[in-house]
Amino acid sequence: MSRKDRYEIQRIKEGSMIDDFERDAIKRLREFESDHDPDGWPAIQMQDITLLLNIIEREQEILVDKKSMIRQLRSEMISLKDTVREQRSYF
């Protein structure tokens, strides 16, 4: 497992998939819920929407990578299980 994978797993365990800058943007956008009409008035800043879209896209890429890693680990587990089974049959 690479250093990057270990780092990502640690971040997931700690629940820190977003950084402070992103957390602040989310907080600002949550504040809009309380003081904005449903039709979008007053307007919000496009930079906040762009940041959230970037977060979503990044999280989707991470999810794809994690699913790939899970498939690889499953394959390795099956291979290891077969190896152990073969070794036991020798005894």
N, C-alpha and C positions, 0 to 999 in steps of 0.2 A: 504494500500500500504506500502510495506516495505521500510526501509531506503535505501537499495540497489537500489530498483526501483526508488525512488525519485532521488537518486544520478545519476543513468543512464539517467533518463529523463532530468535532469539538464545538463548533459554533452551533450546530443543530442541537446538541445536548444542552448547551447553555441557553438555547432559545434566543440567540442574538443574530438572526439572519439579516437584520437591518442595522445600519449604523446610526449614530446620533443625528446626523444631518437629515437622513431619511425619516427618522422618528419625529423630528421637529416638523417636517413637511406634512407628515400624516396628522400630527396634532393640529397644525394650522387648518388643514382641510376638515378635520372633525369639528373644529370650531365653526366652520361655515354651516354645518348642519343646524346649529342652534339659532343662527341669526340670518339665514337666507330663506327666501321664499322658495317653494318647490319649482317655480319656473326659472330659477337661476339668478334672481336679482337680489343683491348687487353681484356684480361679476367677480369671478375669482381669477387669480393670476395663472396665466398659461404655464409659467415655469413650474408651478406645483403639479399641474396635470401631467406635464412632460416627465417630471421626476417620478410620479407614481407609475406612469406607463413604463419607464425604464426599470423600476423595481419589479413590476409584474413580468416583464420580459426576462430579466435576470433570473428571477425565481423559476420561471418556466424552463430556462436552460439548465439550472441546477437540478430541477426535478428530472429532466431527461437524462442528465449525467448520472444521477442517483439510481434511476431505473436501470440504466445500462450496467452500473456497478453491481446492482443486485442480481441481474441476470448472470453476470460473470461469476459472482460468488456462488450462486446456485450451481452453475456448471462445475466449478471447482469442487464444491461439496459432493456432488454426484461422483465426480472422478475419484475423489479421496475415498468415498464410501466403497466404490468398486475396488480400489486398491486394497483397502482394509479387508474386504470380503475375500479377495484373492489370497492375501497373506494368511488369513485364518484357515483357508482350505488346505494349505500346505501342512498344517500341524495336525 
